[in-house]
Amino acid sequence: MWLKICGITDEDDARLAAALGVDAVGFVFWPGSRRFVAPLRAASIAASLPPRVERVGVFVHQGAGVIEEVAREVGLDTIQVHGPLRAAQGSRLGPLASGAGRLAELTSSGRDWADGAAPRLIAALPVGPDFDVAAVDRVHPDVTILLDAAEGGAPGGTGRTIDWSVAARVACRRRTVLAGGLTPGNVGQAIRTVRPYGVDVASGVEYPGRPGVKDPDRLKRFVTAVKMAEVMER
C-alpha cells in the first residue's frame, strides 16, 4: 500500500513521516493553498529525507514551465496535477499537456526529462455527484489517478470524504490513490472498501485548525491503521 503524507511544511514532520516508513511526502506549490510551501523551503526539507522517500510536488492549474522549474529546484520524483497542465514553450513537460488542456488527454510522451526519466505523473480528479467513472479510461495508463473531494475553490485537502463505492469502481479499473477526508479512524475501512493502490492524507493527520502542521500522534495512528489494513487484506 503506497502511503503519502501531503501538505508537508516542516522538516520535523517530514522526518517523522519517513521514520514511520511512509512511501512519499507531498509539497503543495499552489499559492492558494493553506499548506503552500515555497520551493526553497521544500528543497531544504526534501534534502533531509532518505532517498527511498518519494518527493511529490502538488500543482494546481500551473504551467508546465513553472512545474519543471520547481521540480528541478526541489528534486521532485513525482508531479501531482490538479486541473489542466498548461504547456509552456521549450518545457520538457510540454508534451504532457494536451492541446485541449484536459487531464484525460495526458500522455507519457515527455519522458526525456533532463538526462534521465521524467518524474512520475499523478492526475488528481475531483469526485462529485456527476463523476463519470468511465472518464478515467481516457487517461494514459502510465498516469496514476488520485481521487479527492473538491469544494469551492479548493481542489483538494478539504477534509471531506468522497463516495468510496465510486472510488472502488475506479480502483478496479486502474492504479488509483484514494484521498479525501481520511483519518486514523476511517482509513482501514476505506482501504477494505476501495482496495486502492495507495492512500493520501493531509488534514486527517494535522492539529485541528492548523493546516500544514502535523500531529505526531495522529500521524503515527494513521500509519499504524494503514499497516493493519494491509495485513488484513493479505
ChimeraX commands (.cxc) that place a marker at each C-alpha (Angstrom):
marker #1 position 0.00,0.00,0.00 radius 0.5
marker #1 position 1.58,3.25,-1.19 radius 0.5
marker #1 position 1.24,5.84,1.59 radius 0.5
marker #1 position 1.69,9.57,1.08 radius 0.5
marker #1 position 1.58,12.31,3.71 radius 0.5
marker #1 position 0.68,15.51,1.91 radius 0.5
marker #1 position 0.93,19.18,2.82 radius 0.5
marker #1 position 4.35,18.87,4.47 radius 0.5
marker #1 position 5.69,22.26,5.56 radius 0.5
marker #1 position 8.05,21.32,8.36 radius 0.5
marker #1 position 11.27,19.31,8.43 radius 0.5
marker #1 position 10.43,17.56,11.71 radius 0.5
marker #1 position 7.09,16.39,10.31 radius 0.5
marker #1 position 8.81,15.09,7.18 radius 0.5
marker #1 position 11.44,13.23,9.18 radius 0.5
marker #1 position 8.82,11.64,11.43 radius 0.5
marker #1 position 6.84,10.50,8.40 radius 0.5
marker #1 position 9.99,8.96,6.94 radius 0.5
marker #1 position 10.85,7.26,10.23 radius 0.5
marker #1 position 7.36,5.74,10.32 radius 0.5
marker #1 position 8.00,4.20,6.92 radius 0.5
marker #1 position 5.75,6.22,4.62 radius 0.5
marker #1 position 6.44,5.96,0.91 radius 0.5
marker #1 position 6.05,9.61,-0.05 radius 0.5
marker #1 position 5.64,13.15,1.22 radius 0.5
marker #1 position 3.82,15.86,-0.66 radius 0.5
marker #1 position 4.70,19.53,-1.04 radius 0.5
marker #1 position 1.93,21.88,-2.16 radius 0.5
marker #1 position 3.20,24.56,-4.56 radius 0.5
marker #1 position -0.16,26.17,-5.28 radius 0.5
marker #1 position -0.07,29.65,-3.66 radius 0.5
marker #1 position -3.81,29.48,-2.96 radius 0.5
marker #1 position -3.39,26.57,-0.55 radius 0.5
marker #1 position -3.22,26.91,3.23 radius 0.5
marker #1 position -0.44,24.32,3.02 radius 0.5
marker #1 position 1.64,26.18,0.46 radius 0.5
marker #1 position 5.39,25.82,0.87 radius 0.5
marker #1 position 7.98,27.85,-1.03 radius 0.5
marker #1 position 10.21,25.77,-3.33 radius 0.5
marker #1 position 13.39,26.81,-1.49 radius 0.5
marker #1 position 11.91,25.64,1.81 radius 0.5
marker #1 position 10.66,22.43,0.23 radius 0.5
marker #1 position 14.11,21.76,-1.23 radius 0.5
marker #1 position 15.63,22.02,2.24 radius 0.5
marker #1 position 13.06,19.62,3.69 radius 0.5
marker #1 position 13.47,17.21,0.77 radius 0.5
marker #1 position 17.24,17.16,1.24 radius 0.5
marker #1 position 16.78,15.97,4.84 radius 0.5
marker #1 position 14.86,12.85,3.77 radius 0.5
marker #1 position 16.30,9.43,2.94 radius 0.5
marker #1 position 16.45,8.65,-0.80 radius 0.5
marker #1 position 13.75,5.98,-0.55 radius 0.5
marker #1 position 11.07,8.58,0.32 radius 0.5
marker #1 position 9.33,9.85,-2.80 radius 0.5
marker #1 position 9.14,13.65,-3.14 radius 0.5
marker #1 position 5.80,14.66,-4.66 radius 0.5
marker #1 position 5.03,18.17,-5.88 radius 0.5
marker #1 position 1.37,19.25,-5.96 radius 0.5
marker #1 position 0.39,21.81,-8.60 radius 0.5
marker #1 position -2.97,23.40,-9.44 radius 0.5
marker #1 position -3.67,24.99,-12.84 radius 0.5
marker #1 position 0.04,25.86,-13.19 radius 0.5
marker #1 position 2.08,25.91,-16.37 radius 0.5
marker #1 position 4.49,23.20,-17.43 radius 0.5
marker #1 position 7.37,25.67,-17.34 radius 0.5
marker #1 position 6.67,26.55,-13.70 radius 0.5
marker #1 position 6.31,22.90,-12.77 radius 0.5
marker #1 position 9.56,21.97,-14.48 radius 0.5
marker #1 position 11.46,24.75,-12.72 radius 0.5
marker #1 position 10.13,23.79,-9.27 radius 0.5
marker #1 position 10.68,20.07,-9.94 radius 0.5
marker #1 position 14.34,20.69,-10.68 radius 0.5
marker #1 position 14.85,23.05,-7.74 radius 0.5
marker #1 position 13.27,20.70,-5.20 radius 0.5
marker #1 position 14.32,17.39,-6.74 radius 0.5
marker #1 position 10.83,16.01,-7.23 radius 0.5
marker #1 position 10.27,12.37,-8.09 radius 0.5
marker #1 position 6.58,12.77,-8.86 radius 0.5
marker #1 position 4.28,15.53,-10.09 radius 0.5
marker #1 position 0.66,15.65,-8.94 radius 0.5
marker #1 position -1.53,17.83,-11.15 radius 0.5
marker #1 position -4.94,19.22,-10.22 radius 0.5
marker #1 position -6.66,20.70,-13.25 radius 0.5
marker #1 position -5.24,21.14,-16.76 radius 0.5
marker #1 position -1.49,21.11,-17.26 radius 0.5
marker #1 position -0.77,24.14,-19.43 radius 0.5
marker #1 position 2.02,23.69,-21.96 radius 0.5
marker #1 position 4.99,26.05,-21.94 radius 0.5
marker #1 position 7.25,26.72,-24.91 radius 0.5
marker #1 position 10.58,24.96,-24.52 radius 0.5
marker #1 position 9.49,22.98,-21.46 radius 0.5
marker #1 position 10.31,19.26,-21.28 radius 0.5
marker #1 position 6.87,18.84,-19.69 radius 0.5
marker #1 position 5.17,20.46,-22.65 radius 0.5
marker #1 position 4.40,17.13,-24.38 radius 0.5
marker #1 position 2.48,16.06,-21.25 radius 0.5
marker #1 position -0.05,18.84,-21.78 radius 0.5
marker #1 position -2.80,18.21,-24.28 radius 0.5
marker #1 position -3.81,20.82,-26.80 radius 0.5
marker #1 position -7.30,20.80,-25.32 radius 0.5
marker #1 position -5.90,21.21,-21.82 radius 0.5
marker #1 position -7.70,18.17,-20.43 radius 0.5
marker #1 position -6.19,15.70,-17.95 radius 0.5
marker #1 position -7.94,12.90,-19.78 radius 0.5
marker #1 position -5.67,13.52,-22.76 radius 0.5
marker #1 position -2.34,13.48,-20.94 radius 0.5
marker #1 position 0.28,11.14,-22.37 radius 0.5
marker #1 position 3.64,9.94,-21.17 radius 0.5
marker #1 position 5.48,11.28,-24.20 radius 0.5
marker #1 position 7.58,13.68,-22.13 radius 0.5
marker #1 position 9.84,11.09,-20.58 radius 0.5
marker #1 position 13.02,12.71,-21.89 radius 0.5
marker #1 position 13.41,14.64,-18.63 radius 0.5
marker #1 position 16.95,16.02,-18.39 radius 0.5
marker #1 position 19.42,13.12,-18.72 radius 0.5
marker #1 position 17.09,10.52,-17.20 radius 0.5
marker #1 position 13.46,9.56,-16.84 radius 0.5
marker #1 position 10.70,12.10,-16.37 radius 0.5
marker #1 position 9.04,12.37,-12.96 radius 0.5
marker #1 position 6.05,10.13,-12.46 radius 0.5
marker #1 position 2.71,11.84,-13.08 radius 0.5
marker #1 position -0.40,11.72,-10.89 radius 0.5
marker #1 position -3.65,13.16,-12.22 radius 0.5
marker #1 position -5.92,14.31,-9.39 radius 0.5
marker #1 position -9.61,14.11,-10.20 radius 0.5
marker #1 position -12.41,15.58,-8.05 radius 0.5
marker #1 position -15.19,13.13,-7.27 radius 0.5
marker #1 position -18.68,14.60,-7.03 radius 0.5
marker #1 position -22.26,13.57,-7.80 radius 0.5
marker #1 position -21.67,13.82,-11.56 radius 0.5
marker #1 position -18.34,11.99,-11.66 radius 0.5
marker #1 position -18.04,9.73,-14.71 radius 0.5
marker #1 position -16.12,6.57,-13.80 radius 0.5
marker #1 position -15.57,5.71,-17.46 radius 0.5
marker #1 position -13.71,9.02,-17.96 radius 0.5
marker #1 position -10.63,7.60,-16.22 radius 0.5
marker #1 position -10.17,5.18,-19.12 radius 0.5
marker #1 position -9.19,8.15,-21.28 radius 0.5
marker #1 position -6.25,8.99,-19.02 radius 0.5
marker #1 position -2.99,7.48,-20.27 radius 0.5
marker #1 position -2.26,4.18,-18.45 radius 0.5
marker #1 position 1.15,5.42,-17.29 radius 0.5
marker #1 position -0.59,8.16,-15.28 radius 0.5
marker #1 position -1.73,7.31,-11.74 radius 0.5
marker #1 position -5.21,8.51,-10.78 radius 0.5
marker #1 position -5.81,10.28,-7.45 radius 0.5
marker #1 position -9.40,10.73,-6.30 radius 0.5
marker #1 position -10.17,13.60,-3.93 radius 0.5
marker #1 position -13.03,15.83,-2.84 radius 0.5
marker #1 position -13.05,19.37,-4.20 radius 0.5
marker #1 position -15.04,22.11,-2.53 radius 0.5
marker #1 position -15.43,25.72,-3.56 radius 0.5
marker #1 position -12.11,26.94,-4.90 radius 0.5
marker #1 position -10.07,24.25,-3.17 radius 0.5
marker #1 position -9.14,21.35,-5.50 radius 0.5
marker #1 position -8.36,19.05,-2.57 radius 0.5
marker #1 position -7.29,18.97,1.06 radius 0.5
marker #1 position -10.81,19.83,2.17 radius 0.5
marker #1 position -11.09,17.09,4.78 radius 0.5
marker #1 position -14.24,15.76,3.12 radius 0.5
marker #1 position -14.65,12.14,2.13 radius 0.5
marker #1 position -15.71,11.02,-1.33 radius 0.5
marker #1 position -18.11,8.25,-2.29 radius 0.5
marker #1 position -15.99,5.15,-1.65 radius 0.5
marker #1 position -18.24,2.97,-3.80 radius 0.5
marker #1 position -17.40,5.19,-6.77 radius 0.5
marker #1 position -13.70,5.10,-5.85 radius 0.5
marker #1 position -13.84,1.30,-5.71 radius 0.5
marker #1 position -15.17,1.19,-9.28 radius 0.5
marker #1 position -12.22,3.31,-10.40 radius 0.5
marker #1 position -9.67,1.31,-8.39 radius 0.5
marker #1 position -10.70,-1.96,-10.05 radius 0.5
marker #1 position -10.02,-0.41,-13.47 radius 0.5
marker #1 position -6.56,1.08,-12.88 radius 0.5
marker #1 position -3.92,2.22,-10.37 radius 0.5
marker #1 position -5.71,4.60,-8.01 radius 0.5
marker #1 position -4.74,6.62,-4.95 radius 0.5
marker #1 position -7.56,7.43,-2.53 radius 0.5
marker #1 position -7.66,10.80,-0.79 radius 0.5
marker #1 position -10.31,12.98,0.78 radius 0.5
marker #1 position -11.20,13.04,4.48 radius 0.5
marker #1 position -9.09,10.04,5.51 radius 0.5
marker #1 position -8.31,9.76,9.24 radius 0.5
marker #1 position -6.77,7.18,11.57 radius 0.5
marker #1 position -10.33,6.12,12.39 radius 0.5
marker #1 position -11.65,5.52,8.88 radius 0.5
marker #1 position -8.65,4.70,6.67 radius 0.5
marker #1 position -8.84,0.98,7.45 radius 0.5
marker #1 position -12.45,0.77,6.29 radius 0.5
marker #1 position -11.60,2.92,3.27 radius 0.5
marker #1 position -8.87,0.52,2.21 radius 0.5
marker #1 position -11.09,-2.52,2.68 radius 0.5
marker #1 position -13.89,-0.90,0.67 radius 0.5
marker #1 position -11.92,0.71,-2.17 radius 0.5
marker #1 position -8.82,-1.53,-2.35 radius 0.5
marker #1 position -6.71,1.28,-3.80 radius 0.5
marker #1 position -3.11,1.23,-4.89 radius 0.5
marker #1 position -2.40,3.86,-2.24 radius 0.5
marker #1 position -3.80,6.42,0.18 radius 0.5
marker #1 position -3.04,10.11,0.61 radius 0.5
marker #1 position -3.71,12.17,3.74 radius 0.5
marker #1 position -3.23,15.79,4.81 radius 0.5
marker #1 position -5.83,17.26,7.18 radius 0.5
marker #1 position -6.53,13.88,8.79 radius 0.5
marker #1 position -3.11,13.88,10.50 radius 0.5
marker #1 position -2.99,17.58,11.42 radius 0.5
marker #1 position -3.82,19.55,14.53 radius 0.5
marker #1 position -7.37,20.93,14.22 radius 0.5
marker #1 position -7.34,24.38,12.65 radius 0.5
marker #1 position -3.62,24.26,11.84 radius 0.5
marker #1 position -3.23,23.34,8.15 radius 0.5
marker #1 position 0.24,22.07,7.32 radius 0.5
marker #1 position 1.15,21.28,10.94 radius 0.5
marker #1 position 1.10,17.53,11.56 radius 0.5
marker #1 position 0.03,15.99,14.86 radius 0.5
marker #1 position 2.62,13.28,15.67 radius 0.5
marker #1 position 0.06,11.13,17.47 radius 0.5
marker #1 position -2.45,11.25,14.61 radius 0.5
marker #1 position 0.32,10.61,12.11 radius 0.5
marker #1 position 1.52,7.53,13.99 radius 0.5
marker #1 position -2.01,6.19,14.40 radius 0.5
marker #1 position -2.74,6.73,10.71 radius 0.5
marker #1 position 0.35,4.82,9.59 radius 0.5
marker #1 position -0.46,2.01,12.04 radius 0.5
marker #1 position -4.04,1.80,10.73 radius 0.5
marker #1 position -2.81,1.55,7.14 radius 0.5
marker #1 position -0.36,-1.21,8.02 radius 0.5
marker #1 position -3.04,-3.13,9.93 radius 0.5
marker #1 position -5.41,-2.86,6.96 radius 0.5
marker #1 position -2.64,-4.19,4.69 radius 0.5
marker #1 position -2.19,-7.23,6.88 radius 0.5
marker #1 position -5.94,-7.92,6.94 radius 0.5
marker #1 position -6.13,-7.67,3.14 radius 0.5
marker #1 position -3.46,-10.33,2.60 radius 0.5
marker link #1:1,2 radius 0.2
marker link #1:2,3 radius 0.2
marker link #1:3,4 radius 0.2
marker link #1:4,5 radius 0.2
marker link #1:5,6 radius 0.2
marker link #1:6,7 radius 0.2
marker link #1:7,8 radius 0.2
marker link #1:8,9 radius 0.2
marker link #1:9,10 radius 0.2
marker link #1:10,11 radius 0.2
marker link #1:11,12 radius 0.2
marker link #1:12,13 radius 0.2
marker link #1:13,14 radius 0.2
marker link #1:14,15 radius 0.2
marker link #1:15,16 radius 0.2
marker link #1:16,17 radius 0.2
marker link #1:17,18 radius 0.2
marker link #1:18,19 radius 0.2
marker link #1:19,20 radius 0.2
marker link #1:20,21 radius 0.2
marker link #1:21,22 radius 0.2
marker link #1:22,23 radius 0.2
marker link #1:23,24 radius 0.2
marker link #1:24,25 radius 0.2
marker link #1:25,26 radius 0.2
marker link #1:26,27 radius 0.2
marker link #1:27,28 radius 0.2
marker link #1:28,29 radius 0.2
marker link #1:29,30 radius 0.2
marker link #1:30,31 radius 0.2
marker link #1:31,32 radius 0.2
marker link #1:32,33 radius 0.2
marker link #1:33,34 radius 0.2
marker link #1:34,35 radius 0.2
marker link #1:35,36 radius 0.2
marker link #1:36,37 radius 0.2
marker link #1:37,38 radius 0.2
marker link #1:38,39 radius 0.2
marker link #1:39,40 radius 0.2
marker link #1:40,41 radius 0.2
marker link #1:41,42 radius 0.2
marker link #1:42,43 radius 0.2
marker link #1:43,44 radius 0.2
marker link #1:44,45 radius 0.2
marker link #1:45,46 radius 0.2
marker link #1:46,47 radius 0.2
marker link #1:47,48 radius 0.2
marker link #1:48,49 radius 0.2
marker link #1:49,50 radius 0.2
marker link #1:50,51 radius 0.2
marker link #1:51,52 radius 0.2
marker link #1:52,53 radius 0.2
marker link #1:53,54 radius 0.2
marker link #1:54,55 radius 0.2
marker link #1:55,56 radius 0.2
marker link #1:56,57 radius 0.2
marker link #1:57,58 radius 0.2
marker link #1:58,59 radius 0.2
marker link #1:59,60 radius 0.2
marker link #1:60,61 radius 0.2
marker link #1:61,62 radius 0.2
marker link #1:62,63 radius 0.2
marker link #1:63,64 radius 0.2
marker link #1:64,65 radius 0.2
marker link #1:65,66 radius 0.2
marker link #1:66,67 radius 0.2
marker link #1:67,68 radius 0.2
marker link #1:68,69 radius 0.2
marker link #1:69,70 radius 0.2
marker link #1:70,71 radius 0.2
marker link #1:71,72 radius 0.2
marker link #1:72,73 radius 0.2
marker link #1:73,74 radius 0.2
marker link #1:74,75 radius 0.2
marker link #1:75,76 radius 0.2
marker link #1:76,77 radius 0.2
marker link #1:77,78 radius 0.2
marker link #1:78,79 radius 0.2
marker link #1:79,80 radius 0.2
marker link #1:80,81 radius 0.2
marker link #1:81,82 radius 0.2
marker link #1:82,83 radius 0.2
marker link #1:83,84 radius 0.2
marker link #1:84,85 radius 0.2
marker link #1:85,86 radius 0.2
marker link #1:86,87 radius 0.2
marker link #1:87,88 radius 0.2
marker link #1:88,89 radius 0.2
marker link #1:89,90 radius 0.2
marker link #1:90,91 radius 0.2
marker link #1:91,92 radius 0.2
marker link #1:92,93 radius 0.2
marker link #1:93,94 radius 0.2
marker link #1:94,95 radius 0.2
marker link #1:95,96 radius 0.2
marker link #1:96,97 radius 0.2
marker link #1:97,98 radius 0.2
marker link #1:98,99 radius 0.2
marker link #1:99,100 radius 0.2
marker link #1:100,101 radius 0.2
marker link #1:101,102 radius 0.2
marker link #1:102,103 radius 0.2
marker link #1:103,104 radius 0.2
marker link #1:104,105 radius 0.2
marker link #1:105,106 radius 0.2
marker link #1:106,107 radius 0.2
marker link #1:107,108 radius 0.2
marker link #1:108,109 radius 0.2
marker link #1:109,110 radius 0.2
marker link #1:110,111 radius 0.2
marker link #1:111,112 radius 0.2
marker link #1:112,113 radius 0.2
marker link #1:113,114 radius 0.2
marker link #1:114,115 radius 0.2
marker link #1:115,116 radius 0.2
marker link #1:116,117 radius 0.2
marker link #1:117,118 radius 0.2
marker link #1:118,119 radius 0.2
marker link #1:119,120 radius 0.2
marker link #1:120,121 radius 0.2
marker link #1:121,122 radius 0.2
marker link #1:122,123 radius 0.2
marker link #1:123,124 radius 0.2
marker link #1:124,125 radius 0.2
marker link #1:125,126 radius 0.2
marker link #1:126,127 radius 0.2
marker link #1:127,128 radius 0.2
marker link #1:128,129 radius 0.2
marker link #1:129,130 radius 0.2
marker link #1:130,131 radius 0.2
marker link #1:131,132 radius 0.2
marker link #1:132,133 radius 0.2
marker link #1:133,134 radius 0.2
marker link #1:134,135 radius 0.2
marker link #1:135,136 radius 0.2
marker link #1:136,137 radius 0.2
marker link #1:137,138 radius 0.2
marker link #1:138,139 radius 0.2
marker link #1:139,140 radius 0.2
marker link #1:140,141 radius 0.2
marker link #1:141,142 radius 0.2
marker link #1:142,143 radius 0.2
marker link #1:143,144 radius 0.2
marker link #1:144,145 radius 0.2
marker link #1:145,146 radius 0.2
marker link #1:146,147 radius 0.2
marker link #1:147,148 radius 0.2
marker link #1:148,149 radius 0.2
marker link #1:149,150 radius 0.2
marker link #1:150,151 radius 0.2
marker link #1:151,152 radius 0.2
marker link #1:152,153 radius 0.2
marker link #1:153,154 radius 0.2
marker link #1:154,155 radius 0.2
marker link #1:155,156 radius 0.2
marker link #1:156,157 radius 0.2
marker link #1:157,158 radius 0.2
marker link #1:158,159 radius 0.2
marker link #1:159,160 radius 0.2
marker link #1:160,161 radius 0.2
marker link #1:161,162 radius 0.2
marker link #1:162,163 radius 0.2
marker link #1:163,164 radius 0.2
marker link #1:164,165 radius 0.2
marker link #1:165,166 radius 0.2
marker link #1:166,167 radius 0.2
marker link #1:167,168 radius 0.2
marker link #1:168,169 radius 0.2
marker link #1:169,170 radius 0.2
marker link #1:170,171 radius 0.2
marker link #1:171,172 radius 0.2
marker link #1:172,173 radius 0.2
marker link #1:173,174 radius 0.2
marker link #1:174,175 radius 0.2
marker link #1:175,176 radius 0.2
marker link #1:176,177 radius 0.2
marker link #1:177,178 radius 0.2
marker link #1:178,179 radius 0.2
marker link #1:179,180 radius 0.2
marker link #1:180,181 radius 0.2
marker link #1:181,182 radius 0.2
marker link #1:182,183 radius 0.2
marker link #1:183,184 radius 0.2
marker link #1:184,185 radius 0.2
marker link #1:185,186 radius 0.2
marker link #1:186,187 radius 0.2
marker link #1:187,188 radius 0.2
marker link #1:188,189 radius 0.2
marker link #1:189,190 radius 0.2
marker link #1:190,191 radius 0.2
marker link #1:191,192 radius 0.2
marker link #1:192,193 radius 0.2
marker link #1:193,194 radius 0.2
marker link #1:194,195 radius 0.2
marker link #1:195,196 radius 0.2
marker link #1:196,197 radius 0.2
marker link #1:197,198 radius 0.2
marker link #1:198,199 radius 0.2
marker link #1:199,200 radius 0.2
marker link #1:200,201 radius 0.2
marker link #1:201,202 radius 0.2
marker link #1:202,203 radius 0.2
marker link #1:203,204 radius 0.2
marker link #1:204,205 radius 0.2
marker link #1:205,206 radius 0.2
marker link #1:206,207 radius 0.2
marker link #1:207,208 radius 0.2
marker link #1:208,209 radius 0.2
marker link #1:209,210 radius 0.2
marker link #1:210,211 radius 0.2
marker link #1:211,212 radius 0.2
marker link #1:212,213 radius 0.2
marker link #1:213,214 radius 0.2
marker link #1:214,215 radius 0.2
marker link #1:215,216 radius 0.2
marker link #1:216,217 radius 0.2
marker link #1:217,218 radius 0.2
marker link #1:218,219 radius 0.2
marker link #1:219,220 radius 0.2
marker link #1:220,221 radius 0.2
marker link #1:221,222 radius 0.2
marker link #1:222,223 radius 0.2
marker link #1:223,224 radius 0.2
marker link #1:224,225 radius 0.2
marker link #1:225,226 radius 0.2
marker link #1:226,227 radius 0.2
marker link #1:227,228 radius 0.2
marker link #1:228,229 radius 0.2
marker link #1:229,230 radius 0.2
marker link #1:230,231 radius 0.2
marker link #1:231,232 radius 0.2
marker link #1:232,233 radius 0.2
marker link #1:233,234 radius 0.2
view
